[in-house]
């Protein structure tokens, strides 16, 4: 630990540059696919504001269990099928995937198309871990 403080003291520009790049990277990642919402916040958004859940997992995973009334558009074909969501443009779109790995990319595609997008934090895995209902 003592060496860390010595390094910081000897290299303030290097450490400062690293911190600036780290902050910019984090800001970019957060802004890229929309705000993250927890499972409980998703329930509130759907019940209060009529938010629409877009599940970007493939068809087989979607069939094994999904959030009630969610729309399945696999992340690989989302860019080609954005027009299917035009009728929901005035609502918040919440993107859900298996564990959150594809929702950022899908959120970016939807934000560029003009949608108000959020991402389900932890994906369907976190939804199931909290014992929230899924339908088959």
Order of alpha helices (4+ residues) and beta strands (2+ residues): alpha-alpha-beta-alpha-beta-alpha-beta-alpha-beta-alpha-beta-alpha
